[in-house]
Amino acid sequence: MKLQRLLAITLAACALGAFTGCAVTRGQESVGAYVDDSAITAAVKARFVDNKTVDASAISVETLQGTVLLSGFAKSAAEKTVAESLAWKVSGVKAVKNQIEVRTS
């Protein structure tokens, strides 16, 4: 009897652990929303890499529920503007928050 109870508790704990491993972070509604945001982030970063004006390694991109947050440093106001413009061109972007700081040498 004690063995069955111990086995049931262990099994329940393992199942609970497995399900929480699939949990979505950052307060998003669903796994689908998380995947969509990840795809948007990847697409924005890819546009930065393809563009010669934007230093992709100096600008961080995060997406939450379709809102893209750009942060980091740009060498000019033009680079900051181009980065925001490229983010807006990605499918699924609902808003862009441009918090890039311009740093001149």
Contacts in CASP RR format, 6 or more apart in sequence:
PFRMAT RR
TARGET T0000
AUTHOR 0000-0000-0000
METHOD contacts of the structure
MODEL  1
MKLQRLLAITLAACALGAFTGCAVTRGQESVGAYVDDSAITAAVKARFVD
NKTVDASAISVETLQGTVLLSGFAKSAAEKTVAESLAWKVSGVKAVKNQI
EVRTS
22 31 0 8 1.000
24 30 0 8 1.000
24 31 0 8 1.000
24 33 0 8 1.000
24 34 0 8 1.000
25 34 0 8 1.000
26 34 0 8 1.000
26 64 0 8 1.000
28 34 0 8 1.000
28 37 0 8 1.000
28 64 0 8 1.000
28 65 0 8 1.000
29 65 0 8 1.000
33 65 0 8 1.000
36 66 0 8 1.000
36 92 0 8 1.000
37 63 0 8 1.000
37 64 0 8 1.000
37 65 0 8 1.000
37 66 0 8 1.000
38 63 0 8 1.000
40 63 0 8 1.000
40 66 0 8 1.000
40 68 0 8 1.000
40 90 0 8 1.000
40 91 0 8 1.000
40 92 0 8 1.000
40 93 0 8 1.000
41 61 0 8 1.000
41 62 0 8 1.000
41 63 0 8 1.000
41 68 0 8 1.000
43 90 0 8 1.000
43 91 0 8 1.000
44 61 0 8 1.000
44 63 0 8 1.000
44 68 0 8 1.000
44 86 0 8 1.000
44 87 0 8 1.000
44 90 0 8 1.000
44 93 0 8 1.000
45 56 0 8 1.000
45 61 0 8 1.000
47 86 0 8 1.000
47 87 0 8 1.000
47 89 0 8 1.000
47 90 0 8 1.000
48 54 0 8 1.000
48 55 0 8 1.000
48 56 0 8 1.000
48 59 0 8 1.000
48 61 0 8 1.000
48 83 0 8 1.000
48 86 0 8 1.000
49 56 0 8 1.000
51 82 0 8 1.000
51 86 0 8 1.000
53 78 0 8 1.000
53 79 0 8 1.000
53 82 0 8 1.000
54 74 0 8 1.000
54 79 0 8 1.000
54 82 0 8 1.000
54 83 0 8 1.000
54 86 0 8 1.000
55 74 0 8 1.000
55 75 0 8 1.000
55 79 0 8 1.000
58 72 0 8 1.000
58 73 0 8 1.000
58 74 0 8 1.000
58 75 0 8 1.000
59 70 0 8 1.000
59 71 0 8 1.000
59 72 0 8 1.000
59 73 0 8 1.000
59 74 0 8 1.000
59 83 0 8 1.000
59 100 0 8 1.000
60 70 0 8 1.000
60 71 0 8 1.000
60 72 0 8 1.000
61 68 0 8 1.000
61 69 0 8 1.000
61 70 0 8 1.000
61 87 0 8 1.000
62 68 0 8 1.000
62 69 0 8 1.000
62 71 0 8 1.000
63 69 0 8 1.000
63 93 0 8 1.000
65 94 0 8 1.000
66 92 0 8 1.000
66 93 0 8 1.000
66 94 0 8 1.000
66 95 0 8 1.000
67 93 0 8 1.000
67 94 0 8 1.000
67 95 0 8 1.000
67 96 0 8 1.000
67 97 0 8 1.000
68 87 0 8 1.000
68 90 0 8 1.000
68 93 0 8 1.000
68 95 0 8 1.000
68 96 0 8 1.000
68 97 0 8 1.000
69 97 0 8 1.000
69 99 0 8 1.000
70 83 0 8 1.000
70 84 0 8 1.000
70 87 0 8 1.000
70 96 0 8 1.000
70 97 0 8 1.000
70 98 0 8 1.000
70 99 0 8 1.000
70 100 0 8 1.000
71 99 0 8 1.000
71 100 0 8 1.000
72 99 0 8 1.000
72 100 0 8 1.000
72 101 0 8 1.000
73 100 0 8 1.000
73 101 0 8 1.000
73 102 0 8 1.000
73 103 0 8 1.000
74 80 0 8 1.000
74 83 0 8 1.000
74 100 0 8 1.000
74 101 0 8 1.000
74 102 0 8 1.000
74 103 0 8 1.000
75 102 0 8 1.000
75 103 0 8 1.000
75 104 0 8 1.000
75 105 0 8 1.000
76 102 0 8 1.000
76 104 0 8 1.000
77 102 0 8 1.000
79 100 0 8 1.000
79 102 0 8 1.000
80 98 0 8 1.000
80 100 0 8 1.000
80 102 0 8 1.000
83 98 0 8 1.000
83 100 0 8 1.000
84 96 0 8 1.000
84 98 0 8 1.000
84 100 0 8 1.000
87 93 0 8 1.000
87 96 0 8 1.000
87 98 0 8 1.000
88 96 0 8 1.000
END
